[in-house]
Amino acid sequence: MSALPTPAPFALALLSLDGVGRVTAHRLLERFASPEAVRAAPREQVLLRLKGVAHAAQIVDAVCAPAFDDALDQAAAQVEALAGRRIAVLAPGDDRWPSGLDALDRADRPAVLYAFGDLAALRWPSLSVLASAPLAAPPFEAAQAVARGVLERGRGLVVGAAHGVDLALQKLSLGAGVPAVAVVGAGLARIDRSMRPGATALTKGGGLMVSPFPMAHGPFDHDDRERAMVQAALGRAVLAVTPPAGSHEARAAAWAADAERPLFLVPPAPADAPWAEAARPADDAGAVAETVA
């Protein structure tokens, strides 16, 4: 088995094991950079990292077994094949991994991120815009006004990949010549057909499409929460646009407040939302842009 240039094959091979989800994968990846590191460590030390995980001993046995090398080779082949399609597979420990994701709880943090486009967009100082369709005209216009002010000052946007405000903000980014990141709520191979021309324009303009889901995954409604959390975590600041009570956008805004990420609001906020006290009004695009620097 040849040396692996990135941690992605190890992460993918871990996720292929029975009983291993993102939480368990992260607990191993945070301490061990490779299966060789797992195998070289005292077994008790590895099991300590998996304390409380069901079937922890079987998982450690599986990583140490020769058959895991086959899973690793298959994962490496998958990463190589995707690279041939200009899709990068990122995992924790990769120097291209966006550090903003590390602020998420393990249950919300992807163990793998798929990306199509220019990875430099992940390093661009950006504002995450959380807005769900349909939006009434006033908040729709307010969100675009803030975005224009941010883009005029050379900051980028992290948006979703749906019709409505997401597509409008992608177009504003293209017009400003500033790379945008669009987070897809399904695998990259499952982008809605009607959104594909916009996705092509975005990536040709230096932007990036990313997804925390395997290529052919979804779309499923229950995955939209993860999309919103990833979207919020990728920006240096967050703008919540009239998030409905109980929405994924409201939950992501609450996370941003708890994580002490700069948070702005196009009102109204949900009634009795405790995070709203931490949000500043998004009535000064210059002030919003300054927090993104």
N, C-alpha and C positions, 0 to 999 in steps of 0.2 A: 504494500500500500504506500503510495507516494505521499510526501509531505503536503499538507493542506495550506493554501495561502490565506484563508480567512476562516473565522470560526463558524461560518454558516453551515457547512456540512455536519459538524458535530451537533449543532442545534437541531437541524432537520432530522438527523438520525435519532436523537433523544426523543423528539416528538413522535417518531414512528413506533416507539415502544409502548406496549400495553401499560396503562396506568400512568403515563407521563403526559401531563398537560403543561401549560405555560408556567404555572407556579412551581411545580417540581423541576421543570427544565431550568428556570431561573436560579433555583436554589443550588443546582449543580454548576451552572455556567458562571455564577458569581464567584465561585471558589476554584473551579477547575477549568482550565482553558482547552483541554483536550481529553480524549479517552485515556491517553497514556498517563496524564496527570491523575486521573481517577484510579487507574490501576497501580500507580506507584505509591499512592497514599495509603496509610493504614486503614484497613476496612472500617474500624470503629470511627475514624475521623469522617469518612464518607457517610456513614450511617447517621452520624450526628448532624450533618447538613440536611439530612432527610427526616429528622425527628418528627414524628407525627404523620408522616406520609404512609398511606396504606401500601403494603407490599414493598416496603423500602428495600428489604434484603433481596427480593427478586429483581428489582430494578438494578441494584448494584451488580448482581450476578450477570444480568443481561449486558451491561456495559463492559464487563470484564470478559465476557465470552467471545471466542473467535468469530461467532456469527455476527457480532456487532460491527466487525470490520467490513463485512459485506454490506450492511446497512449504511455504513459510512461511505463506502465506495459508490453506492447507488446515489446517496445524497450529493456527493461531490460531482457525479455525472449530471445530476439534475441542475446543480448550480452552474456548471459549465455550459449545459445546453441553454439555460436561460440567458447566460451572458452572451451567447451567440445571437440572441434575439434582443440584445441591449437591455436586458432586465437584470438588475443587480439584486442579490439576496444578501441582506445585512443582518447581523446578529450581534448581541453584546460582546464586547471585546474587539470588534472591528473598529479601526480608527475612523471609519466613515459612519459609524452608528451615531444617530442624533442623541446627544446627551440629555436633551429635554425629556426624553421618554423615561429616563431613569428615575424621575420624580414620581412616576405613577406607581401605585401599589402593584405588586406582582400579579394580582388577579386581573388588572387592567392593562398591564404592560405586555406588548407582544414579545415573543421570544425570537421572532423573525419578522423582518420588514422587507417587502418586495417593492422595488423602485424602478420606474421607467422614465428616462429623461436625464437631465443634467443633475448629478448629485450635489453640485455646488449650491443648488437652491436650498439644500438642507442647512447650509452654513450661513445663509443670508439672514440678517436681522429682520424678523417678520412678526406680523400681528395675526393671530388666529381669530378668524371671524366665525362665530357660532350663530347660524341663522337657519331656521327651518321654514320651508315653503308650506303653504302660501303666506306671504307677508303682505300686509296692507301697504298702500302707497307711501304713507309718511315714514314708517321705519325702513322701508325699502330704499327710499331716497336718502334717509339719514345714514344708513350703512354705506351707501355709495359715496356720500360726501366725505365721511371719515376715511374711507379707502383712498379716495383721490388725494386727500391731504397727506396720508401716509406715503403713498406712492410718489407724490411730488417731492418728498424729502428723501427718496431713495431707499425706503424700507419696503419690504415685501409683504405678501399676504399668504396665509395658510387657510384654505377654504375647503369646502366639500366638493363633490363631483355630481351634483344634481342640477336640474333645471331651476330657473328662478334666480335668486340672489347669488348662488354659487357661480353660475355661468356668467352672470353680469360682472362679478368681481374678477373672474378669470379674464374677461375681455378688457376690463380696465387695466389689469396688469400687463397684458400684451400691448395695449396702446401706450403705456408708460415705459415699456421696455425694461420692466423689472420682473425677475423670475418669480413665479408663484408655485406653491406646492398645493396640490389637490389630493385630498385623502378620500379614497374610494371605500365604500361600505360593502365591498364584495371583492373577490379575487380580480386581479387586473384583466384576466381573460373574460370576465363577466361584466365589464363596463357596458352600461345600456347602449344599444346601437345608436340611439339618437344623440348620445353624448360623445361618440367617438370622433366626429369631426372637430369638436372643441378640444378633446384630449390631444389630438394630433397637432392642432394649432398651438396648444399650450407647451407641449414638449419641443416643438420646432422653435418656439420662441425662448427657449432656455429654461422652461419650467420643468416640473417633475410631478408625475403621478405616483402615489405610494399607496400601499395596502398592507394591513397586518394579517391578511388572510391568504391561504394558498391560492394559486392561480385560478383554479376552476371552482372556487368556493362561492356559494350563494347565487344571487342575493337573498338574504333572509332578514326579516324585519328586526329580529332580536339582536342582530350584529350592529345595528346603528348606534347603540350605546358605545361600543368599542371604537367605532369610527369617530364619534364626538370626543371621546377621551384622548385618543391619539392626536386628533386635530388640535385640541387645546394644548397638549403637552409640547407640540412641535414649535409653537410660537413663543417669543419672549414676553409677549403680553397677550391678553385675550379681550375680545369685544363680544359681548353677548347682546344679540339683537332681539328684543321683546320675547325672551324664551318662555313658552307656555309652562305652567306648573306641571311637574312630573315629566317634562320632556328630557330627552337625552342632552339637549343643549343646556338646560337648567342644571342637570347633574354635573356636566362638565364645567359650568361656571362655578358651581359650588366647590368642585375640586380645585379650581384655580385659586379661589379665595383661601381655601385651607392650605394650599401650597404656597401662599403669599406671592403668587404670580400677579403682576399688575393687571387689574380687571376693570374694564369699562363697560358701560351699559347704555344701550338705546332703550329707554323705558317704554312700557312699564315692566317691572320685575314681577314675578309671581307673588301673590299676596303671602305675607308672613315668611318670605324666603330669607333666612338669616344671612346668607351670603351677600344679599343686596346691600347691606351696610358697608361692606368692603369695596363695593363697586363705585367708581367715579363716573360722573356723567360724561358721555362721549360728545360733548359739544364744542370741543377745541381739538381739531385734528392735529395741530402742532404739538399740543401737550401729549396726545396719544403717541405720536411719532417719536417724541423724545424718550418715552419709556421703552421703546423698541430698540433704541440705539445700543 
